[in-house]
């Protein structure tokens, strides 16, 4: 494994909670180079023949194992696009940790576009964690444009934790999912923007098999002059159930646009959406201040609890 500097180590800790070489399968990418890789008996990580990314193959019945594939960029002006395909065998039960951290102290924009495709076998169960983080005092932007495609076979389950809390100047997050009979998708998105940051999130979920279900919940906080937009679309093509929820706090001069969409193409498709945008209630601030906090500290505590 390549020796990482202190900035790269800090980014790894932020996006993947890694403070040392992880157990199990992993691929760590740093400034467009592989900084370390390991496969296991049940999980194989190999480079694509054209060098554009990775193929990760998880054998059927693999259980209680993990895959870490974080990316860190600390070189200003670096732009990359990476394709990672996951092939998860029937009855597998694994955790996949991705994420990207960018530290930009220069004048040029730095950008990472990661395209992740998941082909999940029958009755498999996947927990997927994707964290994005930006830092650095340069004038160059920190740009992240993740694309996620999920194909769930019959009876499979996927839980996605999509987190972006700090430092990303511009992001367009696109997620597409197709579910067969009995498959279930859970999405929990947490997002905070500040300054003049822009964050666009798009979810398109097709429930194609009987008993398929999806639950998409996004929580966002827009501060300063930042902008957020959430497009959440669920299409019911069978006897299925779907739910989307956008719950957002707006502060300062921030702007938030929620665009929920439901399309029912079957008489037994049960689809629901909820959306709420508002400021922090004054009585919440006052209550926290009676405990000895300043107004700014009270706001931070409320936001942290909201995004937890």
C-alpha positions in Angstrom: 0.0 0.0 0.0 1.3 3.5 -0.9 2.2 5.8 2.0 -0.5 8.4 2.4 0.2 12.0 3.7 -1.7 13.5 6.6 -4.3 15.2 4.4 -5.1 12.0 2.6 -5.4 10.1 5.9 -7.8 12.7 7.2 -9.9 12.5 4.1 -10.1 8.7 4.5 -11.2 9.0 8.1 -13.9 11.5 7.1 -15.4 9.5 4.2 -14.9 5.9 5.3 -14.1 6.0 9.0 -10.7 4.4 8.2 -7.8 5.0 10.4 -5.8 2.0 9.3 -5.9 -0.7 6.6 -9.4 -2.2 6.7 -10.1 -5.8 7.3 -11.6 -7.7 4.4 -11.6 -6.6 0.7 -10.7 -3.0 -0.1 -9.4 -0.7 -2.8 -8.1 2.8 -1.8 -7.7 5.3 -4.6 -5.6 8.4 -4.1 -5.1 11.1 -6.8 -6.2 8.8 -9.6 -3.8 6.0 -8.5 -4.4 2.8 -6.5 -3.0 3.3 -3.1 -3.8 -0.3 -2.0 -6.0 -3.3 -2.7 -6.9 -6.6 -1.2 -9.4 -9.3 -2.2 -10.7 -12.2 -0.1 -11.7 -15.7 -0.8 -15.3 -14.6 -1.4 -14.8 -11.0 -2.7 -12.6 -10.3 -5.7 -11.6 -6.8 -6.8 -10.1 -6.5 -10.3 -9.4 -3.5 -12.5 -11.4 -3.1 -15.7 -9.5 -3.9 -18.8 -9.7 -0.4 -20.1 -8.5 1.0 -16.8 -11.7 3.0 -16.2 -12.6 1.5 -12.8 -13.2 -1.8 -11.0 -15.2 -5.0 -11.1 -16.1 -6.2 -7.6 -17.5 -9.8 -7.6 -19.1 -11.2 -4.4 -19.7 -14.9 -4.3 -23.2 -16.3 -3.5 -23.8 -17.0 0.2 -21.0 -14.6 1.3 -22.0 -13.3 4.7 -20.7 -10.8 7.3 -18.0 -9.4 5.1 -17.2 -5.9 3.9 -15.8 -4.0 0.9 -14.2 -0.6 1.2 -13.6 1.5 -2.0 -12.9 5.1 -0.9 -11.4 7.8 -3.1 -9.4 10.8 -2.0 -8.1 13.7 -4.0 -5.6 16.2 -2.7 -4.2 17.5 -6.0 -5.8 20.7 -7.3 -7.0 20.6 -10.9 -7.4 16.8 -10.9 -10.5 15.5 -12.8 -11.4 11.9 -13.1 -14.3 9.6 -14.0 -14.5 6.1 -12.6 -16.8 3.1 -13.3 -17.2 0.5 -10.5 -19.5 -2.5 -11.1 -20.6 -4.7 -8.2 -21.9 -8.2 -8.9 -23.5 -9.6 -5.7 -24.3 -13.3 -5.7 -27.5 -14.8 -4.4 -28.1 -14.9 -0.6 -25.0 -12.7 0.1 -25.1 -10.3 3.1 -22.4 -7.7 2.9 -21.5 -4.1 3.7 -20.1 -1.8 1.0 -18.4 1.5 2.0 -17.6 4.0 -0.7 -17.2 7.8 -0.6 -14.9 10.5 -1.8 -13.0 13.3 -0.1 -11.5 16.3 -1.9 -9.0 18.7 -0.3 -8.4 21.6 -2.7 -5.9 24.3 -1.7 -5.3 25.5 -5.2 -6.9 27.7 -7.8 -8.1 25.0 -10.2 -11.3 22.9 -9.8 -11.0 19.3 -8.6 -13.7 16.8 -9.7 -14.5 13.2 -9.1 -17.3 11.5 -11.0 -18.0 8.0 -9.7 -20.5 5.7 -11.5 -21.4 2.7 -9.3 -23.6 -0.1 -10.7 -25.0 -2.8 -8.4 -26.3 -6.1 -9.8 -27.8 -7.7 -6.7 -28.7 -11.4 -6.8 -31.8 -13.1 -5.4 -32.4 -12.8 -1.6 -29.1 -10.9 -1.2 -28.8 -8.1 1.4 -26.6 -5.1 0.9 -25.8 -2.1 3.1 -24.2 0.6 1.1 -22.6 3.7 2.7 -21.5 6.7 0.5 -20.0 9.8 2.2 -18.8 12.9 0.4 -16.6 15.6 2.0 -14.7 18.6 0.9 -12.0 20.7 2.5 -9.1 23.1 1.7 -8.8 26.9 1.5 -8.1 27.2 -2.2 -10.4 29.1 -4.7 -10.8 26.0 -6.9 -14.0 24.2 -6.5 -14.6 20.7 -5.0 -17.0 18.9 -7.4 -18.5 15.5 -6.9 -21.0 14.0 -9.4 -22.0 10.4 -8.2 -24.2 8.2 -10.4 -25.7 5.1 -8.8 -27.6 2.4 -10.6 -29.2 -0.5 -8.6 -30.7 -3.6 -10.1 -32.4 -5.7 -7.4 -33.4 -9.3 -8.2 -36.3 -11.1 -6.5 -36.4 -11.0 -2.7 -33.2 -8.8 -2.4 -32.7 -5.9 -0.1 -30.5 -2.8 -0.3 -30.1 0.0 2.3 -28.3 3.1 1.1 -26.9 5.8 3.3 -26.0 8.9 1.2 -24.2 11.6 3.2 -22.8 15.0 2.3 -22.3 17.3 5.2 -19.4 19.6 4.5 -17.3 21.3 1.9 -18.6 20.2 -1.5 -19.1 23.2 -3.8 -21.1 21.5 -6.6 -22.7 18.1 -6.8 -25.2 16.4 -9.1 -26.3 13.1 -7.6 -28.3 10.7 -9.8 -29.7 7.4 -8.5 -31.7 4.9 -10.6 -33.1 1.7 -9.3 -35.1 -1.2 -10.8 -36.8 -3.7 -8.4 -38.1 -7.2 -9.2 -40.7 -9.1 -7.1 -40.3 -8.9 -3.4 -37.2 -6.6 -3.6 -36.9 -3.7 -1.1 -34.9 -0.5 -1.3 -34.3 1.9 1.6 -32.6 5.2 1.0 -31.5 7.7 3.7 -29.9 10.9 2.4 -28.4 13.6 4.6 -27.2 16.8 3.0 -26.0 20.2 4.1 -24.9 23.1 1.9 -23.4 26.5 2.8 -21.8 29.5 1.1 -22.8 29.4 -2.6 -22.8 25.6 -2.9 -25.2 23.8 -5.2 -26.6 20.3 -4.7 -28.9 18.5 -7.0 -30.3 15.0 -6.1 -32.4 12.9 -8.5 -33.9 9.5 -7.7 -35.8 7.4 -10.2 -37.1 4.1 -8.8 -39.1 1.6 -10.8 -41.1 -1.0 -8.8 -41.5 -3.7 -11.5 -42.4 -6.8 -9.5 -45.2 -7.8 -7.2 -44.4 -6.9 -3.6 -41.5 -4.6 -4.4 -41.1 -1.6 -2.1 -39.1 1.5 -1.8 -38.7 4.1 1.0 -36.7 7.2 0.1 -36.1 9.9 2.8 -34.0 13.0 2.3 -33.1 15.5 5.0 -31.3 18.7 4.0 -30.1 21.9 5.4 -29.4 24.9 3.1 -27.4 27.8 4.7 -26.1 31.1 3.5 -26.7 31.5 -0.3 -26.7 27.8 -1.2 -29.2 25.9 -3.3 -30.6 22.4 -3.1 -33.0 20.5 -5.4 -34.5 17.1 -4.8 -36.3 15.2 -7.6 -37.7 11.9 -6.2 -39.7 9.8 -8.7 -41.3 6.4 -7.9 -42.9 4.4 -10.7 -45.2 1.6 -9.6 -45.6 -1.0 -12.4 -47.0 -3.8 -10.2 -48.8 -4.5 -6.9 -46.1 -2.6 -4.8 -45.6 0.1 -2.2 -43.5 3.3 -2.4 -42.8 6.3 -0.2 -40.7 9.4 -0.7 -40.1 12.1 1.9 -38.2 15.4 1.7 -37.7 17.2 5.1 -35.6 20.3 4.9 -34.4 23.3 7.0 -33.8 26.6 5.2 -31.6 29.3 6.7 -30.2 32.7 5.8 -30.7 33.2 2.1 -30.7 29.5 1.1 -33.1 28.0 -1.5 -34.6 24.6 -1.6 -36.8 23.0 -4.3 -38.5 19.6 -3.7 -40.0 17.9 -6.7 -41.7 14.6 -5.7 -43.3 12.5 -8.4 -45.4 9.4 -8.3 -46.5 7.3 -11.3 -48.9 4.4 -10.8 -49.3 2.0 -13.7 -51.0 -0.7 -11.7 -54.3 -0.6 -9.8 -52.5 -2.1 -6.7 -49.6 0.3 -6.7 -49.7 2.2 -3.3 -47.5 5.3 -3.5 -47.1 8.2 -1.1 -45.0 11.3 -1.0 -44.3 13.9 1.7 -42.4 17.2 1.6 -41.8 19.8 4.3 -39.5 22.9 4.1 -39.1 25.4 6.9 -36.9 27.3 9.2 -35.8 26.3 12.7 -38.7 27.2 15.1 -38.0 30.0 17.6 -39.2 28.0 20.5 -36.7 25.3 19.8 -33.9 27.9 20.0 -35.2 29.3 23.2 -35.5 25.9 24.8 -31.9 25.1 24.0 -30.7 28.5 25.2 -32.4 27.8 28.6 -29.9 25.0 29.0 -27.0 27.4 28.8 -26.3 27.4 25.0 -25.8 30.5 22.9 -28.1 31.1 20.0 -25.4 29.9 17.5 -24.7 26.8 19.6 -28.4 26.0 19.9 -28.8 26.2 16.1 -25.8 23.8 15.6 -27.2 21.3 18.1 -30.6 21.3 16.4 -29.0 20.9 12.9 -26.8 18.1 14.1 -29.8 16.3 15.6 -31.8 16.8 12.4 -29.1 15.4 10.2 -28.1 12.5 12.5 
